[in-house]
Amino acid sequence: VNTHLWEMFHLIRLNTGISYFFALLFHFISEMQTIREDRHNNAAFASLILFFYLTGSYFQLMEAFAEFRAITAGIIGGKTASYIPVGWGAGFIGLGLTWYLHGSDVGTDPNVFIGWENETKMPFLIMNYSALGIALLLSAAVIFNS
């Protein structure tokens, strides 16, 4: 494994790309009528979509945090092993929280997005927009600090 500065960021971006690729893939597949009509298929694809969008958001946060640390503190490596589990773990936390709090509503949305009620979408939306908002603030600090 190469130990240059760019290596860490490329691995984080690779995981971001994988997350968004699968999120979009499952989003496109969920357009099939058989998936929309069957509640179990609907719940399965809604869960996959939720998971991969959340991991993508948290990998964007991890990249912004890594860039922030690199620019402001000069810390440029050795943390990839901690960024990657946080990115994937956030998806599992959001998925588990949604199923635990609103499991009876998952799979009821005709557009295959988590559940019909807005409350069912809240754990996803709060986690997603919190991660992206913090990433935006960290990126702004990097831009104005350069």
Beta strands, then each sheet from edge to edge (+ up, - down):
end
